[in-house]
């Protein structure tokens, strides 16, 4: 996903209405704020030059990668559970 695609998606109702709300009363979700941060990172360093990241960028990118990895693993497990249940029914 490009920075523009992510930025466009962040403007949709789907992106603003899902996820955990922040505790600051803003109504923005944690994931939405994280997405905006990723857009900023992608725009300021479009060529992904390692020296183009600042000391806040790398930890945030690692956090996002960990989140994605964890949720993709959960999704795969859920698919396997459904397949097992389906096999047990037939």
N, CA and C atoms as a LAMMPS dump frame, in Angstrom:
ITEM: TIMESTEP
0
ITEM: NUMBER OF ATOMS
270
ITEM: BOX BOUNDS ff ff ff
-5.0000000000000000e+02 5.0000000000000000e+02
-5.0000000000000000e+02 5.0000000000000000e+02
-5.0000000000000000e+02 5.0000000000000000e+02
ITEM: ATOMS id mol type element x y z
1 1 1 N 0.849 -1.17 0
2 1 2 C 0 0 0
3 1 3 C 0.899 1.238 0
4 2 1 N 0.611 2.152 -0.87
5 2 2 C 1.396 3.39 -0.939
6 2 3 C 0.93 4.351 0.147
7 3 1 N 1.728 5.384 0.365
8 3 2 C 1.331 6.391 1.355
9 3 3 C 0.015 7.043 0.949
10 4 1 N -0.185 7.262 -0.342
11 4 2 C -1.429 7.886 -0.809
12 4 3 C -2.622 6.961 -0.599
13 5 1 N -2.437 5.668 -0.873
14 5 2 C -3.52 4.706 -0.656
15 5 3 C -3.894 4.641 0.822
16 6 1 N -2.886 4.621 1.685
17 6 2 C -3.145 4.593 3.121
18 6 3 C -3.819 5.883 3.565
19 7 1 N -3.336 6.998 3.073
20 7 2 C -3.926 8.286 3.426
21 7 3 C -5.392 8.353 2.975
22 8 1 N -5.679 7.872 1.775
23 8 2 C -7.059 7.84 1.28
24 8 3 C -7.931 6.936 2.15
25 9 1 N -7.407 5.769 2.511
26 9 2 C -8.173 4.845 3.343
27 9 3 C -8.447 5.444 4.721
28 10 1 N -7.479 6.181 5.253
29 10 2 C -7.664 6.792 6.569
30 10 3 C -8.784 7.828 6.579
31 11 1 N -9.204 8.279 5.411
32 11 2 C -10.303 9.248 5.307
33 11 3 C -11.674 8.567 5.246
34 12 1 N -11.703 7.249 5.173
35 12 2 C -12.973 6.529 5.052
36 12 3 C -13.624 6.318 6.419
37 13 1 N -14.94 6.103 6.395
38 13 2 C -15.669 5.797 7.63
39 13 3 C -15.172 4.503 8.252
40 14 1 N -14.825 3.544 7.397
41 14 2 C -14.347 2.252 7.893
42 14 3 C -13.114 2.43 8.777
43 15 1 N -12.2 3.289 8.363
44 15 2 C -10.967 3.464 9.133
45 15 3 C -11.197 4.249 10.414
46 16 1 N -12.148 5.155 10.404
47 16 2 C -12.362 5.989 11.589
48 16 3 C -13.308 5.355 12.599
49 17 1 N -13.996 4.297 12.204
50 17 2 C -14.996 3.714 13.099
51 17 3 C -14.585 2.378 13.704
52 18 1 N -13.376 1.931 13.461
53 18 2 C -12.964 0.643 14.014
54 18 3 C -11.705 0.803 14.85
55 19 1 N -11.571 -0.062 15.827
56 19 2 C -10.374 -0.057 16.657
57 19 3 C -10.623 0.504 18.045
58 20 1 N -9.555 0.501 18.833
59 20 2 C -9.596 0.967 20.217
60 20 3 C -9.468 2.479 20.255
61 21 1 N -10.363 3.127 20.976
62 21 2 C -10.291 4.583 21.112
63 21 3 C -9.139 4.973 22.024
64 22 1 N -8.545 6.1 21.7
65 22 2 C -7.485 6.639 22.549
66 22 3 C -8.113 7.189 23.829
67 23 1 N -7.315 7.318 24.872
68 23 2 C -7.804 7.81 26.16
69 23 3 C -7.819 9.329 26.259
70 24 1 N -7.497 10.017 25.191
71 24 2 C -7.389 11.476 25.269
72 24 3 C -8.688 12.205 24.944
73 25 1 N -9.758 11.451 24.687
74 25 2 C -11.047 12.066 24.403
75 25 3 C -11.203 12.602 22.992
76 26 1 N -10.22 12.378 22.141
77 26 2 C -10.267 12.906 20.772
78 26 3 C -11.238 12.144 19.875
79 27 1 N -11.546 10.905 20.253
80 27 2 C -12.4 10.07 19.418
81 27 3 C -11.626 9.303 18.358
82 28 1 N -10.357 9.63 18.185
83 28 2 C -9.532 8.917 17.205
84 28 3 C -9.08 7.59 17.805
85 29 1 N -9.023 6.556 16.958
86 29 2 C -8.549 5.262 17.446
87 29 3 C -7.027 5.221 17.44
88 30 1 N -6.498 4.303 18.211
89 30 2 C -5.044 4.121 18.289
90 30 3 C -4.489 3.744 16.921
91 31 1 N -5.182 2.848 16.23
92 31 2 C -4.729 2.417 14.908
93 31 3 C -4.772 3.53 13.877
94 32 1 N -5.777 4.395 13.978
95 32 2 C -5.893 5.51 13.036
96 32 3 C -4.723 6.471 13.23
97 33 1 N -4.412 6.758 14.483
98 33 2 C -3.266 7.625 14.774
99 33 3 C -1.974 6.992 14.255
100 34 1 N -1.838 5.69 14.468
101 34 2 C -0.664 4.97 13.987
102 34 3 C -0.574 5.037 12.468
103 35 1 N -1.71 4.893 11.798
104 35 2 C -1.738 4.987 10.339
105 35 3 C -1.282 6.345 9.845
106 36 1 N -1.728 7.4 10.534
107 36 2 C -1.29 8.752 10.15
108 36 3 C 0.223 8.891 10.314
109 37 1 N 0.754 8.29 11.379
110 37 2 C 2.201 8.33 11.611
111 37 3 C 2.941 7.595 10.49
112 38 1 N 2.421 6.45 10.077
113 38 2 C 3.043 5.691 8.985
114 38 3 C 3.027 6.502 7.693
115 39 1 N 1.927 7.201 7.41
116 39 2 C 1.863 8.054 6.215
117 39 3 C 2.968 9.103 6.275
118 40 1 N 3.142 9.729 7.427
119 40 2 C 4.202 10.736 7.581
120 40 3 C 5.579 10.132 7.306
121 41 1 N 5.816 8.95 7.861
122 41 2 C 7.105 8.274 7.666
123 41 3 C 7.329 7.981 6.182
124 42 1 N 6.315 7.443 5.517
125 42 2 C 6.444 7.1 4.097
126 42 3 C 6.663 8.331 3.225
127 43 1 N 5.981 9.418 3.55
128 43 2 C 6.111 10.63 2.736
129 43 3 C 7.464 11.309 2.915
130 44 1 N 7.995 11.291 4.131
131 44 2 C 9.261 12 4.34
132 44 3 C 10.463 11.191 3.859
133 45 1 N 10.267 9.896 3.64
134 45 2 C 11.374 9.056 3.183
135 45 3 C 10.862 8.075 2.122
136 46 1 N 10.405 8.588 0.976
137 46 2 C 9.784 7.716 -0.034
138 46 3 C 10.729 6.676 -0.63
139 47 1 N 12.023 6.953 -0.608
140 47 2 C 12.983 5.998 -1.169
141 47 3 C 13.471 4.99 -0.136
142 48 1 N 12.956 5.108 1.083
143 48 2 C 13.282 4.177 2.18
144 48 3 C 14.783 4.097 2.454
145 49 1 N 15.428 5.251 2.415
146 49 2 C 16.851 5.339 2.732
147 49 3 C 16.998 5.195 4.246
148 50 1 N 17.765 4.215 4.73
149 50 2 C 17.872 3.995 6.172
150 50 3 C 18.21 5.247 6.983
151 51 1 N 19.08 6.083 6.464
152 51 2 C 19.454 7.292 7.21
153 51 3 C 18.349 8.354 7.182
154 52 1 N 17.302 8.128 6.414
155 52 2 C 16.2 9.074 6.314
156 52 3 C 15.162 8.943 7.419
157 53 1 N 15.338 7.966 8.297
158 53 2 C 14.41 7.771 9.408
159 53 3 C 14.976 8.428 10.661
160 54 1 N 14.088 8.984 11.492
161 54 2 C 14.577 9.546 12.748
162 54 3 C 14.395 8.53 13.873
163 55 1 N 14.791 8.902 15.067
164 55 2 C 14.807 7.938 16.173
165 55 3 C 13.414 7.504 16.629
166 56 1 N 12.363 8.197 16.21
167 56 2 C 10.999 7.787 16.542
168 56 3 C 10.409 6.854 15.481
169 57 1 N 10.929 6.917 14.271
170 57 2 C 10.351 6.156 13.158
171 57 3 C 10.551 4.65 13.299
172 58 1 N 11.766 4.235 13.576
173 58 2 C 12.09 2.801 13.614
174 58 3 C 11.26 2.073 14.675
175 59 1 N 11.198 2.57 15.917
176 59 2 C 10.367 1.86 16.905
177 59 3 C 8.89 1.78 16.492
178 60 1 N 8.39 2.841 15.874
179 60 2 C 6.985 2.802 15.451
180 60 3 C 6.789 1.782 14.332
181 61 1 N 7.702 1.741 13.38
182 61 2 C 7.591 0.765 12.296
183 61 3 C 7.672 -0.653 12.848
184 62 1 N 8.549 -0.882 13.821
185 62 2 C 8.655 -2.217 14.432
186 62 3 C 7.357 -2.583 15.15
187 63 1 N 6.771 -1.616 15.824
188 63 2 C 5.507 -1.842 16.529
189 63 3 C 4.411 -2.243 15.537
190 64 1 N 4.343 -1.557 14.409
191 64 2 C 3.329 -1.855 13.391
192 64 3 C 3.565 -3.238 12.787
193 65 1 N 4.813 -3.561 12.495
194 65 2 C 5.131 -4.884 11.933
195 65 3 C 4.744 -5.98 12.924
196 66 1 N 5.053 -5.784 14.2
197 66 2 C 4.692 -6.774 15.223
198 66 3 C 3.183 -6.95 15.31
199 67 1 N 2.469 -5.842 15.266
200 67 2 C 1.005 -5.886 15.308
201 67 3 C 0.467 -6.685 14.12
202 68 1 N 0.952 -6.373 12.933
203 68 2 C 0.491 -7.07 11.722
204 68 3 C 0.817 -8.554 11.786
205 69 1 N 2.025 -8.87 12.211
206 69 2 C 2.445 -10.27 12.298
207 69 3 C 1.551 -11.04 13.277
208 70 1 N 1.289 -10.439 14.428
209 70 2 C 0.459 -11.076 15.447
210 70 3 C -0.968 -11.302 14.934
211 71 1 N -1.543 -10.293 14.306
212 71 2 C -2.921 -10.413 13.837
213 71 3 C -3.05 -11.335 12.63
214 72 1 N -2.054 -11.366 11.77
215 72 2 C -2.084 -12.316 10.655
216 72 3 C -2.008 -13.75 11.168
217 73 1 N -1.206 -13.973 12.215
218 73 2 C -1.107 -15.308 12.801
219 73 3 C -2.441 -15.714 13.427
220 74 1 N -3.104 -14.774 14.096
221 74 2 C -4.412 -15.061 14.692
222 74 3 C -5.441 -15.374 13.61
223 75 1 N -5.375 -14.643 12.516
224 75 2 C -6.3 -14.875 11.406
225 75 3 C -6.093 -16.272 10.824
226 76 1 N -4.838 -16.661 10.661
227 76 2 C -4.533 -17.986 10.114
228 76 3 C -5.039 -19.079 11.052
229 77 1 N -4.843 -18.887 12.36
230 77 2 C -5.33 -19.871 13.323
231 77 3 C -6.848 -19.971 13.263
232 78 1 N -7.526 -18.85 13.141
233 78 2 C -8.991 -18.858 13.05
234 78 3 C -9.45 -19.624 11.809
235 79 1 N -8.752 -19.442 10.697
236 79 2 C -9.096 -20.174 9.471
237 79 3 C -8.928 -21.674 9.677
238 80 1 N -7.829 -22.048 10.337
239 80 2 C -7.582 -23.465 10.585
240 80 3 C -8.643 -24.048 11.513
241 81 1 N -9.055 -23.277 12.523
242 81 2 C -10.098 -23.744 13.437
243 81 3 C -11.404 -23.978 12.692
244 82 1 N -11.759 -23.083 11.784
245 82 2 C -12.985 -23.233 10.993
246 82 3 C -12.879 -24.468 10.109
247 83 1 N -11.715 -24.673 9.498
248 83 2 C -11.525 -25.855 8.65
249 83 3 C -11.681 -27.134 9.466
250 84 1 N -11.119 -27.154 10.67
251 84 2 C -11.238 -28.34 11.526
252 84 3 C -12.697 -28.589 11.908
253 85 1 N -13.407 -27.527 12.255
254 85 2 C -14.82 -27.671 12.616
255 85 3 C -15.623 -28.185 11.429
256 86 1 N -15.331 -27.671 10.249
257 86 2 C -16.037 -28.094 9.041
258 86 3 C -15.786 -29.571 8.775
259 87 1 N -14.545 -30.007 8.933
260 87 2 C -14.22 -31.418 8.713
261 87 3 C -14.924 -32.307 9.731
262 88 1 N -15.077 -31.839 10.944
263 88 2 C -15.743 -32.632 11.98
264 88 3 C -17.244 -32.734 11.755
265 89 1 N -17.817 -31.775 11.047
266 89 2 C -19.255 -31.79 10.773
267 89 3 C -19.581 -32.831 9.717
268 90 1 N -18.72 -32.978 8.736
269 90 2 C -19.007 -33.881 7.615
270 90 3 C -18.458 -35.234 7.843
